[in-house]
Structures are given as structure tokens and as C-alpha cells.
Amino acid sequence: MHNTSHQYGGHPYNRQISLWLLFCAGVIFSMIILGGVTRLTNSGLSMVEWRPLIGIIPPITDMEWQETFAKYQQFPEYQKVNHGMTVGEFKSIFMFEYLHRVLGRVIGVIFLLPFLFFYFTKRIPAGLTPKLMVMFTLGGLQGLLGWYMVKSGLVDNPRVSQYRLTAHLGTAVIIYAYILWVAFGLLSVSASLNSSLNSVAQGLKRFSFMLSGLIFLMILSGGLVAGSRAGFAYPTFPLMGDSFIPPGLFNTDPVWLAIFEDITTIQFNHRILAYVLFTLILGFAFKVLRNGIQGKLRTGIHCLIALLLVQVTLGISTLLLHVPVALAAAHQGGAIALFTVSLFISRSFSNNITTRL
């Protein structure tokens, strides 16, 4: 059986295409962080119109700013939260959301133009074009999902739905992961294993895939924390208030709804996932290093451990300091970075094992 990473047959333009995809992934990483900052600064509802084609130019003159501000004043966030806000204060929140939307358009351009170049110069290996088209389509749908999320906060309650926010974040991460997976495959990233370790590597491969899935689940859990503002509750660690298991858990009818809507339960679940991941990642790293696996994969394991420790520190600090913008954004970035390394490790095992079968 051939490795899926080699299905393009050592195509001479694999490296060029992979570097382009990695660059796109890097910009999407920035987009995710900017989206987090937009949420943390309560800027996401400042643009009350969606103009995907002609909305690239922001207000410039005083009259244009007054007109834009007047539109904002017609919606619940101004009337219930920011009543009395000045135009100058409005400009600061508007620019975060504006830059977030513009960066989305920029991503579309830096993906589409190189894709057309590679396609018409016949540099794309057979079988890759459909995957690239899926990436572009998902990116367009993500823009629609972003506006669907914003619309949920332009009604009576000036807050976006935590369901839609989590879906928007999760879709961004899925697109990011898919691009990285394909790029790593083009680079033929693989583990450096002795043939005697191949059976061990099968187990490690399954373990690495499970970790990547759990980290993605943790990111979705973080989306629920952000959307419900559960991070502001129980700013204590390791206890939640006076106990490890706080009163009121799953206090909804039906019970399962607490996972998505009860602030206490949402933060508790996020913490438990963190404990589970901390234990599993260290156990996985120990198993890999104990088997003497070398090369880039070993470096990846060291990066995974380092990022795990940084991420735990950021998470606890964000909680104890009542969710400062800089720390919370860094915590979100740390989650994506941890996920990135886990994908690299999973791809490394996958490539190597499939090659040897």
C-alpha cells in the first residue's frame, strides 16, 4: 500500500504548493487570533451590515463615520450596553471587526490567485485540485457562517449565540487543519522509525489521532466558554469557588443542555478536559521518547511538551486575572499552536506507517 503523502509521485512543484498552503494556514492562524481579540473587546457587533464585495473601504470622512455610527445606534448593543458611547469610542471597536472581515477577504485572495496560477500552469499534481477547491469553498462558507453568527447578536439580546460562535471557531480550525494536513503530506513529513518499531508506531499513531481529536474538542469547549462568558465565573484555581466540584453542575432541564448553556458546567467541563489532555499528552510523549524515535518527530514531541506547559500557564493566568484581552488571546493562540504540533505528529506517524505497509 502506498503512502497517501506520496500519491502525488514526488511532483516537482510539491514544495512550492506546500509552502503556499503553509502561508495560507499561517494567515488563518492570525485570523483566528484576531477573531478572539474582536470578541474579547466586544467589537464583533459594531458592523451591522454585511457587504462582502463592496465593504472593503471603511468610513473615512466625519460624515461617513457619523452615518455608520447612526446605524449602530439602531441596534440593541448600543441601546442596552454602549448607550452614550462617542464616535471616537465607536471607531476603536469598529476597527477590530473591520480588520477581521478584511483579513477574511485577504485570505480568499492569497488562496485564489496562487491556485489559479498553479492550475493554469499545470503545476498541481493529479488528485490535489479537488482538495484545493474544497478548501476554497469551505472558506467562502465560513464567511457566511461568520455573518450568521453576528446576526444572532443584532436582535433583542446583544450577544452572539455561543452555538454559532463555537461553530464559527470550529469551522475555522477545521479549514486550518485540512490545509496543514495536505501541506504536510506534500512535504512527505514522516517519522524516523526502525522497522522493529513499526508495530509500536501503529499504537502511537492511534494515540496521536486521539490527542488531535481531543485538542480540537478542547478548542470547541473554549468556544463555549467564550460565547457564554463562563471564563469570568469562578476565577479560582484549582478549586471552583470552595470546592473542586462546584454545586449546581448540570442544573438544567434537560440535563444535557447544561453542557452548552450552564456557565458552571461549561467552565467545569473545560477544566476537566484540560486535566485529561495534560495527562494524556505527557503519557504519549513519554511513550514516544522511551521508544527512541528520532528526527523531526522527536523535535515535535519536545515542542508539544513545551506548548502544553505554556498553554496550561496561560489558561490558569487568564482565569485568575479575570480574562485580560492579551492573555486570553494568547491562550487561544496557544491552543491552535498545540493543535498544529499534534497534527504534525499525527501526519508523521501516518506517513511513515502507510509507507511501510
C-alpha positions in Angstrom: 0.0 0.0 0.0 1.4 3.4 -0.9 1.6 6.4 1.5 -1.1 9.0 0.8 1.6 11.6 1.1 3.4 10.1 -1.9 0.3 9.8 -4.1 1.5 12.9 -6.0 4.6 10.9 -7.1 7.3 13.3 -6.0 5.8 16.0 -8.1 8.4 18.8 -8.8 6.1 21.5 -7.6 5.1 19.9 -4.3 7.3 22.1 -2.3 6.1 25.3 -3.9 2.4 24.3 -3.3 3.1 23.2 0.3 4.8 26.5 1.1 1.9 28.4 -0.3 -0.6 26.3 1.7 1.5 26.7 4.9 1.5 30.5 4.3 -2.3 30.4 4.0 -2.6 28.4 7.2 -0.4 31.0 8.9 -2.7 33.8 7.9 -5.7 31.8 9.0 -3.9 31.3 12.4 -3.7 35.1 12.6 -7.4 35.4 11.6 -8.4 33.1 14.5 -6.4 35.2 17.0 -7.9 38.4 15.6 -11.3 36.9 15.9 -10.6 36.2 19.5 -9.5 39.7 20.2 -12.6 41.0 18.4 -14.7 39.0 20.7 -12.8 39.9 23.8 -13.0 43.6 23.1 -16.8 43.3 22.4 -16.2 44.6 18.9 -18.0 41.9 16.9 -21.4 43.7 16.7 -20.0 47.1 15.6 -20.5 46.4 11.9 -24.3 45.9 11.5 -24.1 45.4 7.7 -22.7 42.6 5.6 -21.3 43.8 2.3 -18.9 41.0 1.1 -17.9 42.7 -2.1 -18.1 46.4 -1.5 -17.4 46.5 2.2 -13.6 46.8 1.8 -13.4 50.6 2.3 -14.1 51.8 5.9 -15.6 55.1 6.8 -13.1 57.9 6.1 -14.8 61.3 6.5 -16.5 62.6 9.6 -19.8 62.4 7.8 -19.3 58.7 6.9 -18.4 57.9 10.5 -21.5 59.6 11.7 -23.6 57.7 9.3 -22.0 54.4 10.3 -22.4 55.2 14.0 -26.1 56.1 13.5 -26.7 52.7 12.0 -25.0 51.1 15.0 -27.2 53.1 17.4 -30.3 51.5 16.0 -29.3 48.1 17.4 -29.5 46.6 20.9 -25.8 46.6 21.7 -25.7 50.4 21.6 -29.1 50.8 23.3 -28.5 48.3 26.1 -24.8 48.1 26.6 -23.0 51.1 25.0 -25.6 53.8 25.3 -23.8 57.2 25.4 -20.7 55.9 23.5 -19.0 58.6 21.5 -18.0 58.3 17.8 -14.3 58.2 18.9 -15.0 55.2 21.2 -17.1 53.5 18.4 -14.2 53.8 16.0 -11.9 51.6 18.2 -14.4 48.7 18.3 -15.4 49.1 14.7 -11.8 48.8 13.5 -11.3 45.4 15.2 -14.3 43.9 13.4 -13.4 45.7 10.2 -9.9 44.3 10.2 -11.3 40.8 11.0 -13.6 41.0 7.9 -10.9 42.4 5.7 -8.4 39.7 6.6 -11.1 37.2 5.6 -11.1 38.7 2.2 -7.3 38.8 2.0 -7.2 35.1 2.8 -9.5 34.5 -0.1 -7.2 36.4 -2.5 -4.0 34.8 -1.3 -5.6 31.5 -1.8 -7.4 32.0 -5.1 -4.7 33.8 -7.1 -1.9 31.3 -6.5 -4.3 28.5 -7.0 -5.2 29.9 -10.5 -1.6 30.3 -11.3 -0.7 26.7 -10.3 -3.8 25.4 -12.1 -3.3 27.1 -15.4 0.5 26.4 -15.5 -0.4 22.7 -14.8 1.8 22.6 -11.6 -0.9 21.0 -9.5 -0.4 17.2 -9.2 -3.2 14.9 -10.2 -5.7 14.4 -7.4 -4.9 17.6 -5.5 -7.2 20.1 -7.3 -10.4 18.8 -5.8 -8.9 19.2 -2.3 -7.9 22.7 -3.0 -11.4 23.5 -4.3 -12.9 22.1 -1.1 -10.6 24.4 0.9 -11.7 27.5 -1.1 -15.4 26.5 -0.8 -15.1 26.0 2.9 -13.5 29.4 3.2 -16.5 31.0 1.5 -19.0 29.2 3.6 -17.0 30.3 6.7 -17.7 33.9 5.8 -21.4 33.2 5.6 -21.2 31.4 8.9 -19.5 34.5 10.4 -22.3 36.8 9.4 -24.9 34.2 10.6 -23.1 34.4 14.0 -23.1 38.2 14.0 -26.9 38.3 13.2 -27.6 36.4 16.4 -26.4 39.4 18.4 -28.4 42.0 16.4 -31.7 41.1 17.9 -33.1 41.7 21.4 -30.1 40.2 23.3 -26.9 41.9 22.2 -24.8 38.8 22.4 -23.9 36.3 19.7 -25.1 32.8 20.2 -22.4 30.6 21.8 -23.6 27.8 19.5 -22.9 30.0 16.4 -19.6 31.3 17.8 -18.4 27.8 18.5 -19.4 26.6 15.1 -17.6 29.6 13.5 -14.4 28.9 15.5 -14.7 25.1 14.9 -15.0 25.6 11.1 -12.0 27.9 11.0 -10.0 25.3 12.8 -11.2 22.5 10.5 -10.2 24.5 7.4 -6.8 25.3 9.1 -6.3 21.6 9.9 -7.2 20.4 6.5 -4.8 22.8 4.8 -2.0 21.8 7.1 -2.7 18.1 6.6 -2.4 18.4 2.9 0.7 20.6 3.1 2.4 18.2 5.5 1.6 15.4 3.1 3.1 17.3 0.1 6.3 17.7 2.2 6.3 14.0 2.9 6.7 14.6 6.6 7.3 11.2 8.3 8.7 9.7 11.5 12.2 8.3 11.7 11.5 4.7 12.8 13.3 1.4 12.9 11.4 -1.4 11.2 11.2 -3.1 14.6 9.2 -0.2 15.9 6.5 -0.3 13.3 4.1 -2.3 15.4 4.7 0.1 18.3 4.2 3.0 15.9 0.7 1.7 15.0 -0.4 2.2 18.6 1.3 5.6 18.8 -0.4 6.6 15.6 -3.8 5.9 17.0 -2.8 7.6 20.3 -1.7 10.7 18.3 -5.0 10.8 16.3 -7.0 10.6 19.6 -5.0 13.5 21.0 -5.6 15.7 18.0 -9.3 15.0 18.3 -9.3 15.8 22.0 -7.4 19.1 21.4 -10.0 20.0 18.8 -12.8 19.2 21.3 -11.0 21.4 23.8 -10.9 24.2 21.4 -14.7 23.8 20.9 -15.1 23.8 24.6 -13.2 27.1 24.7 -15.6 28.5 22.2 -18.5 27.7 24.5 -16.6 29.3 27.4 -16.1 32.4 25.3 -19.6 32.6 24.0 -21.3 32.1 27.4 -18.7 34.3 29.2 -18.1 31.4 31.5 -14.4 32.4 31.9 -15.5 35.2 34.3 -17.1 32.8 36.7 -15.1 31.1 39.4 -11.8 33.0 39.0 -10.0 30.5 41.3 -7.7 27.5 40.8 -7.6 24.6 41.3 -10.9 24.9 43.1 -14.1 26.3 41.6 -15.1 28.6 44.5 -14.8 26.5 47.6 -14.7 23.0 46.0 -13.3 21.1 43.2 -16.8 20.0 42.1 -18.9 23.1 42.4 -22.6 23.0 43.3 -25.1 23.4 40.5 -23.4 21.2 37.9 -25.8 20.1 35.2 -28.6 22.0 36.8 -30.8 22.3 33.7 -33.8 20.5 32.3 -33.0 18.5 30.3 -29.7 17.8 32.0 -27.6 17.5 28.8 -28.4 21.2 27.9 -26.1 22.2 30.8 -23.1 21.2 28.6 -23.9 24.1 26.3 -25.7 26.7 28.3 -24.9 26.4 32.1 -21.9 28.6 32.9 -20.8 26.5 35.9 -21.0 23.3 33.8 -19.2 24.8 30.8 -16.3 26.0 32.8 -16.1 22.7 34.8 -16.0 20.7 31.6 -13.3 22.9 30.1 -11.2 22.3 33.2 -11.7 18.6 33.2 -10.8 18.4 29.5 -7.6 20.3 30.4 -6.7 17.8 33.1 -7.3 14.8 30.8 -5.3 16.3 28.0 -2.4 17.3 30.2 -2.2 13.7 31.5 -2.6 12.0 28.1 -0.1 14.3 26.3 2.6 13.7 28.8 1.9 10.0 28.7 2.0 10.0 24.9 5.3 12.0 24.9 6.9 9.6 27.4 6.0 6.6 25.2 7.4 8.2 22.1 10.6 9.3 23.7 11.0 5.9 25.5 11.0 4.1 22.2 13.9 6.2 20.9 12.2 7.8 18.0 14.5 10.4 16.4 14.4 13.2 13.9 11.8 15.8 13.3 9.2 13.8 15.2 11.3 13.8 18.4 11.6 17.6 18.0 7.8 17.8 17.5 7.3 15.9 20.8 9.6 18.4 22.6 7.6 21.2 21.1 4.3 19.5 22.2 5.5 19.3 25.8 6.7 22.9 25.8 3.5 24.2 24.3 1.4 22.2 26.8 3.2 23.8 29.7 2.8 27.2 28.2 -0.9 26.6 27.5 -1.6 25.5 31.0 0.1 28.5 32.4 -1.8 30.8 30.1 -5.1 29.2 30.9 -4.7 29.5 34.7 -3.4 33.0 34.4 -6.3 34.1 32.2 -8.7 32.7 34.8 -7.1 34.2 37.9 -6.6 37.6 36.3 -10.3 37.8 35.1 -9.7 37.3 31.4 -7.4 40.2 30.3 -7.5 40.6 26.5 -3.8 39.9 25.8 -3.6 36.8 28.0 -6.9 35.4 26.7 -5.9 35.9 23.1 -2.5 34.2 23.8 -4.4 31.3 25.4 -6.5 30.9 22.2 -3.3 31.1 20.1 -1.6 28.5 22.4 -4.5 26.1 21.8 -4.1 26.4 18.0 -0.3 26.0 18.2 -0.7 22.9 20.3 -3.2 21.5 17.8 -0.8 22.3 15.0 2.0 20.3 16.5 -0.3 17.4 17.3 -1.3 17.4 13.6 2.3 17.4 12.6 2.9 14.4 14.8 -0.2 12.5 13.6 0.8 13.2 10.0 4.4 12.0 10.7 3.2 8.6 12.1 0.6 8.3 9.4 3.0 8.8 6.5 5.7 6.5 7.9 3.4 3.6 8.8 1.5 3.7 5.5 4.7 3.7 3.6 5.9 0.6 5.3 2.7 -1.5 4.9 
